[in-house]
Amino acid sequence: MIQSVDAIQFSEYGGPEVLSFHKFHLAAPGKGEIQIRHAAIGMNFIDIYHRKGVFGPKLPLPAIPGVEGVGEVVALGADVSGFTVGDRVAYVGGPPGGYATHRNLPAARALHVPAGLASETVAASIFKGLTAEYLTHRCVSLGPDDTVLLHAAAGGVGSFASQWLKALGVTVIGTVSTEEKVRSARAHGCDYVILYGRDDFREEVMRITDGKGVRAVYDSVGADTFTRSLDCLQPRGTLVSFGESSGPVEPLAISTLGAKGSLYLTRPSIAHYTADRVEYEAAAERLFSAIRDKVVTVEEPLTYPLANAAQAHADLEARRTAGSVILLP
């Protein structure tokens, strides 16, 4: 069955202005695919990277961004098991194409959504929540004796990570860009909050830790923070560099890690932490249980109509948003 679809696409790499609204016809799902009708679409910085043509292989043009969504299964391709028409599913990763009313998706990327969780809540949390899950539970082993530095603590991933870290008993030092975000970071579990536009976070971390430094730094900012983040680590500490919202990080000499205290550096990707289906489902179950049991709370997301995706991109890129942003078809 051919499905009429509204979608946002771009035909050249660039700023938010390259995003435009289009109508097209979507073919029936292929072998191993399901077709879903979106109820809500998650928006993430990776969508901005794709639009700019940076951070990994460029998408072939024209392209529809979006790697996260929640919706209802409306059709099944051949050789699909475990799903039926009418199931409510969520997904993270796989081929982009989420900025659309409908899309075809490899069934291997789909997750059953438990009853009782609103689609908007899941769309606001599945990518960021699963990112926070692997950052806090699988990248570095942390416990009550540890202190960490979390950049962008009031952002979508930051608000999940700070709550989960607090539940693990970890002392959390967060950095934020505005006074309003200071309050948000504290509300989500940060023990200390640094306004990095006013204070030198490296000096503040050393003051808070009595010169010892932190066990781990979670850095999604990139160019503006990377070098100073290394300076915040205690010997044998770990820098988890998982984003580049301020621009790409300059190449690093490996010897620098030794000179600064036998440090560890990892550049994780959700693709690698959810590639195994068993791990993917287990991580999702941990997230859904944490939301259900209020280990983490999901703030009401900021919503934009799908047709206003360009404005949503501009606001996210300019750091005018806090928490999660979703698009409604």
Buried (B, 14 or more C-beta within 10 A) or exposed (E): EEBEBBBBBBEEBEBBEBBBBBEEEBEBBEEBBBBBBBBBBBBBBBBBBBBBBEBEEEBEEEBBBBBBBBBBBBBBBEEBEEBEEEBBBBBBBBBBBBBBBBBBBBBBBBBBBBEEBBBBBBBBBBBBBBBBBBBBBEBBEBEEEBBBBBBBBBBBBBBBBBBBBBBBEBBBBBBBBBEEBBEBBBBBBBBBBBBBEEEEBBEBBBEBBEEEBBBBBBBBBBEBBBEBBBBBBBEEBBBBBBBBBBEEBEEBEEEEBEEBBEBBBEEBBBEEBBEEEEBBEEBBEBBBEBBEEEBBEBBEBBBBEBBBBBEBBBBBBEBEBBBBBBBBB
